[in-house]
Amino acid sequence: MEFLEIGGSEPFRAYWEMYVSKGTLLIFVVDSADHNRLPEAKKHLHQLTETNPIIPLVVFANKQDLKAAYHITDIHEALALSEVGNDRKMFLFGTQVTENGSEIPSIMQDAKDLIAHLAADVQ
């Protein structure tokens, strides 16, 4: 499997559509505790999914360990994931990094297995 991480900074956004249109899977990471940026994340996510209407989507709602983090159901609503297409394979995971980074939470192993499965299905 080959991954390309483009990043969300303004200068990199111009490249998103070019790569998503040719990609086999879109992984979108959102900061669950940054409530103010969720509308912006929603806008960009919907633009990306319009670029490739059948690309499978995996959303990581990161920083679930923080007290300010929205629950994944709130993230689902804030990103309006029900509007990204009924025919699209879509998955939402609540994620967090452990304090020392040495342990991989089981949810991340599940996500890794799912990503491998989705990538294999497309090829």
Salt bridges, closest charged atoms under 4 A:
GLU10 OE1 - ARG13 NH1 2.94
ASP31 OD2 - LYS63 NZ 2.98
GLU40 OE2 - ARG13 NH1 3.00
GLU40 OE1 - ARG37 NE 3.50
GLU40 OE2 - HIS44 NE2 3.85
ASP121 OD2 - LYS89 NZ 3.61
ASP121 OD2 - HIS117 NE2 3.34
